[in-house]
Amino acid sequence: MSTVLSNFESWKNFLGDRIEAAKNMGIGEDSIAKLAYEIGEFLDNRVDPKNEEQRVLKELWDVGDETERKTMAALMVKLAKHS
């Protein structure tokens, strides 16, 4: 996992693969977005950013309220889908 986290492009591809797998299992967009939010909370609390892109995301996450964080999570899902 640390290899995936060290490169932002690898991280987006990893997320994109997981999103596609979830969709293939019948998991809906709302559930995927909720899970992305929970992963964001986990990463914020337990993982030190490994690159500049992750540092920016963490700083934005830290200043955002719950609604803004959910929007960020949804945007990360959207970004990963297009990777």
N, CA and C atoms as a LAMMPS dump frame, in Angstrom:
ITEM: TIMESTEP
0
ITEM: NUMBER OF ATOMS
249
ITEM: BOX BOUNDS ff ff ff
-5.0000000000000000e+02 5.0000000000000000e+02
-5.0000000000000000e+02 5.0000000000000000e+02
-5.0000000000000000e+02 5.0000000000000000e+02
ITEM: ATOMS id mol type element x y z
1 1 1 N 0.827 -1.195 0
2 1 2 C 0 0 0
3 1 3 C 0.864 1.25 0
4 2 1 N 2.017 1.215 0.682
5 2 2 C 2.846 2.417 0.722
6 2 3 C 3.349 2.799 -0.663
7 3 1 N 3.581 1.82 -1.551
8 3 2 C 3.988 2.126 -2.922
9 3 3 C 2.872 2.863 -3.643
10 4 1 N 1.653 2.433 -3.45
11 4 2 C 0.493 3.079 -4.078
12 4 3 C 0.364 4.509 -3.581
13 5 1 N 0.609 4.737 -2.312
14 5 2 C 0.447 6.068 -1.735
15 5 3 C 1.579 7.018 -2.102
16 6 1 N 2.735 6.493 -2.465
17 6 2 C 3.874 7.373 -2.719
18 6 3 C 3.778 8.114 -4.046
19 7 1 N 3.003 7.614 -4.99
20 7 2 C 2.867 8.243 -6.296
21 7 3 C 1.391 8.561 -6.535
22 8 1 N 1.08 9.83 -6.776
23 8 2 C -0.317 10.241 -6.9
24 8 3 C -1.016 9.576 -8.077
25 9 1 N -0.306 9.408 -9.186
26 9 2 C -0.896 8.766 -10.36
27 9 3 C -1.245 7.307 -10.038
28 10 1 N -0.361 6.632 -9.309
29 10 2 C -0.642 5.255 -8.886
30 10 3 C -1.851 5.207 -7.954
31 11 1 N -1.948 6.2 -7.078
32 11 2 C -3.07 6.276 -6.139
33 11 3 C -4.387 6.433 -6.893
34 12 1 N -4.414 7.333 -7.886
35 12 2 C -5.637 7.525 -8.674
36 12 3 C -6.002 6.243 -9.426
37 13 1 N -5.022 5.581 -10.003
38 13 2 C -5.288 4.333 -10.716
39 13 3 C -5.801 3.255 -9.768
40 14 1 N -5.201 3.167 -8.581
41 14 2 C -5.636 2.216 -7.564
42 14 3 C -7.099 2.474 -7.192
43 15 1 N -7.422 3.732 -6.934
44 15 2 C -8.81 4.084 -6.592
45 15 3 C -9.756 3.765 -7.738
46 16 1 N -9.345 4.105 -8.946
47 16 2 C -10.177 3.832 -10.11
48 16 3 C -10.48 2.35 -10.266
49 17 1 N -9.468 1.516 -10.056
50 17 2 C -9.665 0.062 -10.133
51 17 3 C -10.644 -0.413 -9.068
52 18 1 N -10.525 0.123 -7.857
53 18 2 C -11.408 -0.289 -6.761
54 18 3 C -12.838 0.188 -6.999
55 19 1 N -12.978 1.365 -7.561
56 19 2 C -14.315 1.884 -7.865
57 19 3 C -14.976 1.011 -8.925
58 20 1 N -14.231 0.667 -9.952
59 20 2 C -14.77 -0.193 -11.01
60 20 3 C -15.175 -1.555 -10.455
61 21 1 N -14.351 -2.118 -9.565
62 21 2 C -14.682 -3.401 -8.946
63 21 3 C -15.958 -3.291 -8.108
64 22 1 N -16.09 -2.198 -7.368
65 22 2 C -17.293 -1.992 -6.549
66 22 3 C -18.539 -1.888 -7.424
67 23 1 N -18.424 -1.149 -8.533
68 23 2 C -19.56 -1.02 -9.443
69 23 3 C -19.934 -2.375 -10.04
70 24 1 N -18.927 -3.177 -10.368
71 24 2 C -19.187 -4.51 -10.927
72 24 3 C -19.856 -5.441 -9.91
73 25 1 N -19.671 -5.153 -8.633
74 25 2 C -20.309 -5.939 -7.579
75 25 3 C -21.706 -5.412 -7.261
76 26 1 N -22.122 -4.363 -7.968
77 26 2 C -23.461 -3.823 -7.767
78 26 3 C -23.557 -2.735 -6.712
79 27 1 N -22.437 -2.22 -6.267
80 27 2 C -22.451 -1.15 -5.268
81 27 3 C -22.774 0.161 -5.983
82 28 1 N -23.73 0.895 -5.462
83 28 2 C -24.206 2.123 -6.095
84 28 3 C -23.303 3.317 -5.849
85 29 1 N -23.52 4.349 -6.645
86 29 2 C -22.724 5.574 -6.577
87 29 3 C -22.764 6.215 -5.181
88 30 1 N -23.942 6.246 -4.56
89 30 2 C -24.051 6.851 -3.226
90 30 3 C -23.215 6.092 -2.201
91 31 1 N -23.243 4.773 -2.278
92 31 2 C -22.455 3.959 -1.35
93 31 3 C -20.968 4.138 -1.594
94 32 1 N -20.58 4.245 -2.856
95 32 2 C -19.169 4.463 -3.185
96 32 3 C -18.714 5.817 -2.658
97 33 1 N -19.532 6.84 -2.815
98 33 2 C -19.196 8.174 -2.316
99 33 3 C -19.084 8.166 -0.794
100 34 1 N -19.984 7.457 -0.125
101 34 2 C -19.929 7.367 1.34
102 34 3 C -18.655 6.664 1.776
103 35 1 N -18.31 5.597 1.101
104 35 2 C -17.08 4.876 1.417
105 35 3 C -15.855 5.752 1.162
106 36 1 N -15.862 6.53 0.089
107 36 2 C -14.753 7.434 -0.21
108 36 3 C -14.581 8.451 0.924
109 37 1 N -15.69 8.935 1.459
110 37 2 C -15.633 9.873 2.582
111 37 3 C -14.998 9.198 3.801
112 38 1 N -15.408 7.969 4.086
113 38 2 C -14.859 7.238 5.225
114 38 3 C -13.367 6.969 5.044
115 39 1 N -12.956 6.657 3.824
116 39 2 C -11.536 6.448 3.543
117 39 3 C -10.778 7.758 3.735
118 40 1 N -11.37 8.858 3.286
119 40 2 C -10.751 10.171 3.484
120 40 3 C -10.542 10.478 4.957
121 41 1 N -11.535 10.17 5.774
122 41 2 C -11.412 10.37 7.22
123 41 3 C -10.279 9.51 7.79
124 42 1 N -10.229 8.256 7.365
125 42 2 C -9.177 7.348 7.825
126 42 3 C -7.802 7.886 7.432
127 43 1 N -7.635 8.251 6.17
128 43 2 C -6.343 8.752 5.695
129 43 3 C -5.951 10.026 6.436
130 44 1 N -6.912 10.912 6.664
131 44 2 C -6.629 12.158 7.367
132 44 3 C -6.106 11.897 8.773
133 45 1 N -6.687 10.923 9.433
134 45 2 C -6.331 10.647 10.825
135 45 3 C -5.11 9.754 11.004
136 46 1 N -4.775 8.933 9.987
137 46 2 C -3.768 7.9 10.223
138 46 3 C -2.612 7.818 9.24
139 47 1 N -2.695 8.548 8.133
140 47 2 C -1.66 8.404 7.114
141 47 3 C -1.041 9.762 6.82
142 48 1 N 0.276 9.81 6.898
143 48 2 C 0.996 11.025 6.56
144 48 3 C 1.07 11.138 5.037
145 49 1 N 0.725 12.288 4.467
146 49 2 C 0.788 12.446 3.012
147 49 3 C 2.184 12.116 2.479
148 50 1 N 2.222 11.408 1.348
149 50 2 C 3.492 10.945 0.789
150 50 3 C 3.991 11.816 -0.353
151 51 1 N 3.183 12.752 -0.83
152 51 2 C 3.601 13.606 -1.933
153 51 3 C 2.851 14.937 -1.843
154 52 1 N 3.234 15.865 -2.722
155 52 2 C 2.644 17.211 -2.676
156 52 3 C 1.14 17.205 -2.909
157 53 1 N 0.67 16.372 -3.833
158 53 2 C -0.763 16.325 -4.122
159 53 3 C -1.556 15.872 -2.9
160 54 1 N -1.051 14.852 -2.225
161 54 2 C -1.742 14.373 -1.023
162 54 3 C -1.689 15.405 0.097
163 55 1 N -0.595 16.153 0.181
164 55 2 C -0.486 17.208 1.2
165 55 3 C -1.559 18.274 0.959
166 56 1 N -1.743 18.673 -0.301
167 56 2 C -2.773 19.666 -0.633
168 56 3 C -4.157 19.124 -0.284
169 57 1 N -4.422 17.874 -0.65
170 57 2 C -5.721 17.281 -0.326
171 57 3 C -5.953 17.25 1.178
172 58 1 N -4.912 16.905 1.95
173 58 2 C -5.053 16.865 3.408
174 58 3 C -5.346 18.254 3.963
175 59 1 N -4.633 19.255 3.466
176 59 2 C -4.86 20.614 3.953
177 59 3 C -6.277 21.083 3.638
178 60 1 N -6.759 20.776 2.424
179 60 2 C -8.142 21.126 2.07
180 60 3 C -9.131 20.372 2.948
181 61 1 N -8.868 19.073 3.167
182 61 2 C -9.735 18.248 4.008
183 61 3 C -9.807 18.836 5.415
184 62 1 N -8.647 19.233 5.937
185 62 2 C -8.589 19.737 7.308
186 62 3 C -9.36 21.04 7.502
187 63 1 N -9.42 21.888 6.476
188 63 2 C -10.146 23.156 6.642
189 63 3 C -11.616 23.038 6.242
190 64 1 N -11.974 21.943 5.587
191 64 2 C -13.351 21.775 5.143
192 64 3 C -14.273 21.284 6.239
193 65 1 N -15.542 21.633 6.116
194 65 2 C -16.541 21.064 7.019
195 65 3 C -17.013 19.728 6.429
196 66 1 N -17.948 19.075 7.096
197 66 2 C -18.39 17.752 6.655
198 66 3 C -18.943 17.771 5.225
199 67 1 N -19.726 18.758 4.892
200 67 2 C -20.295 18.85 3.547
201 67 3 C -19.191 19.019 2.5
202 68 1 N -18.241 19.869 2.797
203 68 2 C -17.136 20.095 1.863
204 68 3 C -16.274 18.841 1.716
205 69 1 N -16.079 18.129 2.812
206 69 2 C -15.307 16.882 2.75
207 69 3 C -16.032 15.829 1.908
208 70 1 N -17.339 15.768 2.048
209 70 2 C -18.113 14.826 1.221
210 70 3 C -18.004 15.202 -0.252
211 71 1 N -17.992 16.49 -0.53
212 71 2 C -17.811 16.944 -1.91
213 71 3 C -16.426 16.55 -2.414
214 72 1 N -15.416 16.739 -1.585
215 72 2 C -14.058 16.335 -1.975
216 72 3 C -13.988 14.841 -2.249
217 73 1 N -14.614 14.047 -1.402
218 73 2 C -14.61 12.599 -1.589
219 73 3 C -15.281 12.234 -2.909
220 74 1 N -16.411 12.873 -3.198
221 74 2 C -17.116 12.609 -4.454
222 74 3 C -16.262 13.024 -5.653
223 75 1 N -15.556 14.124 -5.529
224 75 2 C -14.679 14.569 -6.61
225 75 3 C -13.491 13.625 -6.802
226 76 1 N -12.968 13.076 -5.713
227 76 2 C -11.884 12.098 -5.843
228 76 3 C -12.375 10.842 -6.549
229 77 1 N -13.6 10.425 -6.267
230 77 2 C -14.186 9.275 -6.971
231 77 3 C -14.281 9.601 -8.452
232 78 1 N -14.756 10.786 -8.762
233 78 2 C -14.891 11.204 -10.154
234 78 3 C -13.526 11.251 -10.848
235 79 1 N -12.538 11.806 -10.169
236 79 2 C -11.188 11.884 -10.711
237 79 3 C -10.61 10.491 -10.946
238 80 1 N -10.8 9.602 -9.988
239 80 2 C -10.271 8.235 -10.108
240 80 3 C -10.932 7.488 -11.248
241 81 1 N -12.202 7.748 -11.474
242 81 2 C -12.908 7.072 -12.585
243 81 3 C -12.338 7.467 -13.938
244 82 1 N -11.783 8.653 -14.016
245 82 2 C -11.248 9.151 -15.275
246 82 3 C -9.745 8.899 -15.417
247 83 1 N -9.185 8.135 -14.503
248 83 2 C -7.742 7.839 -14.571
249 83 3 C -7.451 6.72 -15.536
